[in-house]
Amino acid sequence: MPVLKADSLQSTVYSIPKKILLSLFTLLLVTTVSGQKSVVISATPLEQAKQDYAFQIIKYNETHKKYAAAKNNYMAFKTAAAKNEAFIQTQQYIVQVHNVYKTYLLVINERSNLYDWGTSGFSKDEEHKLIQEEIKNLEDLRNEATKLTTLEETVAHAQKLKDQASKKTFPTAYKLLARTDYAQLTELEYLFGQNAQKIDEFATENIPENDSALLLNWQTAISNTKAAIRKDMDAKKIEISALAPNLVFNSDNVTFDFKTMSQRSLFTPTVGLLKEILNLL
Amino acid sequence: MNDESNMMEGDILKEEALTEPVKKPEPITIPKKSLPKIDPAVIKTKILLFRKPKLITVIVVFLLVILSFSLLIVLDVKRPKEDIVNPDVVIASPKSTSAPDKVETEIEKNLRTYEEKVKNLDDSIGSYPPPKVDLDFEF
């Protein structure tokens, strides 16, 4: 008959705390993770696209450093090994440039979904189609880049990519961004008009007789604001429509110059203006 | 006749002799197991182990943690979803203004949406500068 030894029992009992700690840790982990699940707020498509773009920019900077180091090494020693290393790093760098361009287009594509294009007179679907076409072009070029075999080929491919960016990628992006800006402002213009109309109707019914002059003043201010906004919006639409179809950007120092500050500044006081008459009721 | 009857008796006796004697079944006996011997020294050791305050503290803390976590999980499961939308508080009013109230509420709601959109005016083309990359390769 087996008899439990006191020593073995003691050691078994002393080994329990370790197991307890392990199971306790697991329990804590599971509970924390399940608790966190409800706290985590899922990112919007635009936020997700921005995160992807930021990640590609980080990777771009890393590959650029490696490319520059390999290039300098090759230029200094001109050995076959240095040339091969320069080719590998340059190829990876070019591929990364493609990734940056692509994710940038995805960001501005998502941004355009923030606004209602209904009153802009432009078709969002048409713009998205152009962006998708450009993404496809970049993907084709990226595939080409992965098949390069010599350092000389990378130089030629870089020039090809530069031309693509100047003549297609940046003009497409600029047009979408400008039209999104316009759609954003026309949506605001529409909402301002809608709100003003409803408030006007409500105020006309409910304003005390003594304040009817104030209502008239308010109505005049609303009309003037509407007219000012419309005038500026018309000017902007003409500006967008006048964009050359074969727009070219200098990819070395590209800037998107579509100014809407004056139009935007017109909307800032409109909230106060709309609320003004409600305060009198 | 007598011969015949003697023969028949003989046959019967033979048959009786052929049948095997029935063995009586042995009574089933359950092997008795002896009860495990209890070593008083072991029991003493066990008792002494539970007297150790360190071990008792660890066990109590563990049980408390398990209990509190289980309670938290149960409470979390049973908790009704929080309604963020403020409930409509009906305040008694001397005048019956239900229709204008509705209009006013709608106006306020639309104004809030509009205000949010106006606040988002910072989102413009300037917020999305094109990427600047180096593509001037010279080897």
Interface residues (C-beta under 8 A of the other chain):
Chain A: M1 V3 L4 K5 A6 L9 Q10 V13 P17 I20 L24 L27 L28 T31 S34 G35 I57 Y60 H64 K71 Y74 M75 A86 T90 V97 V100 Y101 Y104 V107 I108 R111 L114 L151 E152 T154 V155 A158 Q159 L161 K162 A165 F170 A173 Y174 L177 A178 T180 D181 Q184 E187 L188 L191 F192 Q194 N195 K198 I199 F202 E205 N206 F249 S251 D252 N253 V254 T255 F256 F258 T260 R264 F267 T268 T270 V271 L274 K275 L278
Chain B: S34 P36 K37 D39 A41 V42 T45 K46 L49 L55 V58 I59 F62 V65 I66 F69 L72 I73 D76 P100 V103 E104 E106 I107 N110 L111 T113 Y114 E115 K117 V118 N120 L121 D123 S124 I125 G126 Y128 P129 P130 P131 K132 V133 D134 L135 D136 F137 E138 F139
